[in-house]
Amino acid sequence: MSDSEKQGDNFLSKIIAPIIIALLVGGTSPWWWSEFIADKPGDSSTSPNGVNSPNTQDLEQEIIDRINRESRQRNDERDKYKLVSVREISSRTSTVGTDRKAIAFNAFGITYFEEGSSTSDVFLDEYTEYSAVTVISFHGGDDSVAGGRYRIEFEKIDEERWQVVWAGRQWKCLRSNSDEWTTQLCP
């Protein structure tokens, strides 16, 4: 490979890395451009104002590691729930909107249960690639089920709107000796 080809590849990698990071992180820092376009080799540990800056490869690896961790966590959480079809949710409420908690509550809040409903709590967790809303409802309408816990996952479809991409449910049984949530029908 000639020196001019190596310089072209080096310049391209200096431009692509900050663009990828900017897109993933959601912003840029003014020093990035001067750092990556500067001709000084090995001087990427300090920004023009003299402040230490993280290595681009370290930032990229940190982002990749976080996304991989969250993906494993997402799959682990999904395994704890019985699948609910998005079609079932869409029969009760819109599956696209700006208020994820409202969408989840409308799908599985206290209005979902027939009689004896008492309380619902709604929790929002945000991750790099998605968000998850958990709705926990306790009710007295069923003599075997004490409550339900629902996990609804959303992915961003534009600057303001989110879409339901997955949902699952668990039950807490009244007649069980366990205080655990289950995916099995209650006796």
Contacts in CASP RR format, 6 or more apart in sequence:
PFRMAT RR
TARGET T0000
AUTHOR 0000-0000-0000
METHOD contacts of the structure
MODEL  1
MSDSEKQGDNFLSKIIAPIIIALLVGGTSPWWWSEFIADKPGDSSTSPNG
VNSPNTQDLEQEIIDRINRESRQRNDERDKYKLVSVREISSRTSTVGTDR
KAIAFNAFGITYFEEGSSTSDVFLDEYTEYSAVTVISFHGGDDSVAGGRY
RIEFEKIDEERWQVVWAGRQWKCLRSNSDEWTTQLCP
14 36 0 8 1.000
14 37 0 8 1.000
15 36 0 8 1.000
15 37 0 8 1.000
17 36 0 8 1.000
17 56 0 8 1.000
17 57 0 8 1.000
17 60 0 8 1.000
18 28 0 8 1.000
18 32 0 8 1.000
18 33 0 8 1.000
18 36 0 8 1.000
18 56 0 8 1.000
20 60 0 8 1.000
21 56 0 8 1.000
21 59 0 8 1.000
21 60 0 8 1.000
21 63 0 8 1.000
22 28 0 8 1.000
22 32 0 8 1.000
24 63 0 8 1.000
24 128 0 8 1.000
25 63 0 8 1.000
29 47 0 8 1.000
29 53 0 8 1.000
31 47 0 8 1.000
31 48 0 8 1.000
31 49 0 8 1.000
31 53 0 8 1.000
34 48 0 8 1.000
35 44 0 8 1.000
35 47 0 8 1.000
35 48 0 8 1.000
35 53 0 8 1.000
36 44 0 8 1.000
36 56 0 8 1.000
44 53 0 8 1.000
44 55 0 8 1.000
44 56 0 8 1.000
45 52 0 8 1.000
45 53 0 8 1.000
45 55 0 8 1.000
46 52 0 8 1.000
46 53 0 8 1.000
47 53 0 8 1.000
63 128 0 8 1.000
66 128 0 8 1.000
67 128 0 8 1.000
67 129 0 8 1.000
70 127 0 8 1.000
70 128 0 8 1.000
70 129 0 8 1.000
70 130 0 8 1.000
71 129 0 8 1.000
73 127 0 8 1.000
74 127 0 8 1.000
74 130 0 8 1.000
74 132 0 8 1.000
74 153 0 8 1.000
77 132 0 8 1.000
77 151 0 8 1.000
78 151 0 8 1.000
78 166 0 8 1.000
78 168 0 8 1.000
80 170 0 8 1.000
80 181 0 8 1.000
80 183 0 8 1.000
81 150 0 8 1.000
81 151 0 8 1.000
81 168 0 8 1.000
81 169 0 8 1.000
81 170 0 8 1.000
81 183 0 8 1.000
82 168 0 8 1.000
82 169 0 8 1.000
82 170 0 8 1.000
82 183 0 8 1.000
83 166 0 8 1.000
83 167 0 8 1.000
83 168 0 8 1.000
84 150 0 8 1.000
84 167 0 8 1.000
84 168 0 8 1.000
84 169 0 8 1.000
85 167 0 8 1.000
86 95 0 8 1.000
86 164 0 8 1.000
86 165 0 8 1.000
86 166 0 8 1.000
86 167 0 8 1.000
88 167 0 8 1.000
89 95 0 8 1.000
89 107 0 8 1.000
89 152 0 8 1.000
89 164 0 8 1.000
89 167 0 8 1.000
90 164 0 8 1.000
92 106 0 8 1.000
92 107 0 8 1.000
92 112 0 8 1.000
93 103 0 8 1.000
93 106 0 8 1.000
93 107 0 8 1.000
94 103 0 8 1.000
94 106 0 8 1.000
95 103 0 8 1.000
95 163 0 8 1.000
95 164 0 8 1.000
96 157 0 8 1.000
96 161 0 8 1.000
96 162 0 8 1.000
96 163 0 8 1.000
96 164 0 8 1.000
97 103 0 8 1.000
97 160 0 8 1.000
97 161 0 8 1.000
97 162 0 8 1.000
97 163 0 8 1.000
98 160 0 8 1.000
98 161 0 8 1.000
98 162 0 8 1.000
100 124 0 8 1.000
100 131 0 8 1.000
100 133 0 8 1.000
100 152 0 8 1.000
100 154 0 8 1.000
100 162 0 8 1.000
101 122 0 8 1.000
101 124 0 8 1.000
101 133 0 8 1.000
103 133 0 8 1.000
103 152 0 8 1.000
103 154 0 8 1.000
103 162 0 8 1.000
103 164 0 8 1.000
104 122 0 8 1.000
104 133 0 8 1.000
104 134 0 8 1.000
104 135 0 8 1.000
104 150 0 8 1.000
104 152 0 8 1.000
105 120 0 8 1.000
105 122 0 8 1.000
105 135 0 8 1.000
107 135 0 8 1.000
107 150 0 8 1.000
107 152 0 8 1.000
107 164 0 8 1.000
107 167 0 8 1.000
108 120 0 8 1.000
108 135 0 8 1.000
108 137 0 8 1.000
108 148 0 8 1.000
108 150 0 8 1.000
108 152 0 8 1.000
108 169 0 8 1.000
109 120 0 8 1.000
109 122 0 8 1.000
109 135 0 8 1.000
109 137 0 8 1.000
109 150 0 8 1.000
110 117 0 8 1.000
110 118 0 8 1.000
110 119 0 8 1.000
110 120 0 8 1.000
110 137 0 8 1.000
110 139 0 8 1.000
111 117 0 8 1.000
112 137 0 8 1.000
113 137 0 8 1.000
113 139 0 8 1.000
113 141 0 8 1.000
113 142 0 8 1.000
114 141 0 8 1.000
115 140 0 8 1.000
115 141 0 8 1.000
116 139 0 8 1.000
116 140 0 8 1.000
116 141 0 8 1.000
117 137 0 8 1.000
117 139 0 8 1.000
117 140 0 8 1.000
117 141 0 8 1.000
118 138 0 8 1.000
118 139 0 8 1.000
118 140 0 8 1.000
119 137 0 8 1.000
119 138 0 8 1.000
120 135 0 8 1.000
120 136 0 8 1.000
120 137 0 8 1.000
121 135 0 8 1.000
121 136 0 8 1.000
121 137 0 8 1.000
122 133 0 8 1.000
122 134 0 8 1.000
122 135 0 8 1.000
123 133 0 8 1.000
123 134 0 8 1.000
123 135 0 8 1.000
123 136 0 8 1.000
124 131 0 8 1.000
124 132 0 8 1.000
124 133 0 8 1.000
125 131 0 8 1.000
125 132 0 8 1.000
125 133 0 8 1.000
125 134 0 8 1.000
129 155 0 8 1.000
130 153 0 8 1.000
130 154 0 8 1.000
130 155 0 8 1.000
130 165 0 8 1.000
131 153 0 8 1.000
131 154 0 8 1.000
131 162 0 8 1.000
132 151 0 8 1.000
132 152 0 8 1.000
132 153 0 8 1.000
132 154 0 8 1.000
133 151 0 8 1.000
133 152 0 8 1.000
133 154 0 8 1.000
134 149 0 8 1.000
134 150 0 8 1.000
134 151 0 8 1.000
134 152 0 8 1.000
135 149 0 8 1.000
135 150 0 8 1.000
135 152 0 8 1.000
136 147 0 8 1.000
136 148 0 8 1.000
136 149 0 8 1.000
136 150 0 8 1.000
137 147 0 8 1.000
137 148 0 8 1.000
137 149 0 8 1.000
137 150 0 8 1.000
138 146 0 8 1.000
138 147 0 8 1.000
138 148 0 8 1.000
138 172 0 8 1.000
139 145 0 8 1.000
139 146 0 8 1.000
139 147 0 8 1.000
140 146 0 8 1.000
142 174 0 8 1.000
142 186 0 8 1.000
143 174 0 8 1.000
144 173 0 8 1.000
144 174 0 8 1.000
144 175 0 8 1.000
144 186 0 8 1.000
144 187 0 8 1.000
145 171 0 8 1.000
145 172 0 8 1.000
145 173 0 8 1.000
145 174 0 8 1.000
145 186 0 8 1.000
146 171 0 8 1.000
146 172 0 8 1.000
146 173 0 8 1.000
146 174 0 8 1.000
147 171 0 8 1.000
147 172 0 8 1.000
148 169 0 8 1.000
148 170 0 8 1.000
148 171 0 8 1.000
148 172 0 8 1.000
148 181 0 8 1.000
149 169 0 8 1.000
149 170 0 8 1.000
149 171 0 8 1.000
149 172 0 8 1.000
149 181 0 8 1.000
150 167 0 8 1.000
150 168 0 8 1.000
150 169 0 8 1.000
150 170 0 8 1.000
151 167 0 8 1.000
151 168 0 8 1.000
151 169 0 8 1.000
152 164 0 8 1.000
152 166 0 8 1.000
152 167 0 8 1.000
152 168 0 8 1.000
153 164 0 8 1.000
153 165 0 8 1.000
153 166 0 8 1.000
153 167 0 8 1.000
154 162 0 8 1.000
154 163 0 8 1.000
154 164 0 8 1.000
154 165 0 8 1.000
155 162 0 8 1.000
155 163 0 8 1.000
155 165 0 8 1.000
156 162 0 8 1.000
157 163 0 8 1.000
169 183 0 8 1.000
170 181 0 8 1.000
170 182 0 8 1.000
170 183 0 8 1.000
171 181 0 8 1.000
171 182 0 8 1.000
171 183 0 8 1.000
171 184 0 8 1.000
171 185 0 8 1.000
171 186 0 8 1.000
172 179 0 8 1.000
172 180 0 8 1.000
172 181 0 8 1.000
172 182 0 8 1.000
173 182 0 8 1.000
173 186 0 8 1.000
173 187 0 8 1.000
174 186 0 8 1.000
175 186 0 8 1.000
175 187 0 8 1.000
176 182 0 8 1.000
176 186 0 8 1.000
176 187 0 8 1.000
END
